[in-house]
Amino acid sequence: MLTGLAHTAVCVPDVDEAVRWYSEVLGMRVLSPPYLMEGPEIEFDMGELIPSPVVVKAAIVGFEGNDHVLEIIEYPAAPGRPVGRAVVDHGPSHVGLLCDDLGATRAQFEDRGVVFLTAGNAGVAGLRTCWFVDPNGVVFILMEKSKADRPYYHQY
């Protein structure tokens, strides 16, 4: 049986640069620095998904004490496709991040050059929200809860 959500993977053309951006711009911690996986184990694990030779460069970023993380992943030996997609495309749409002060967090991110997709901050379902994009086209929603003691999906 499933017991939880572990990670969301974000495929990027350059893991080192993406990890730098997520840590320096968004303030995420590097929980596992970039590492290269190649050889029979990773070939067996992903051989039907990626053309051989399977080479994976990955890192984990997130927040201390939380098992929900972003895996930043690059496939150096496989050709990638263009980055970016629309939030209405089928498949993964966006990544949600929580903050304790939406206005201050947005202002800090804007000072660091983060590109926001919405002109202002909205209020919906008991949350204050705004949307931004990372340099690789991954869309994020930034959320501030109105009731800090409840999960984000129970803000009413």
Secondary structure, 3 states (H helix, E strand, C coil): CCCCCCEEEEECCCHHHHHHHHHHCCCCEEEEEEEEEECHHHHHHHCCCCCCCCEEEEEEEECCCCCCEEEEEECCCCCCCCCCCCCCCCCCCCEEEEECCHHHHHHHHHHCCCEECCCCCEEECCEEEEEEECCCCCEEEEEEECCCCCCCCCCC
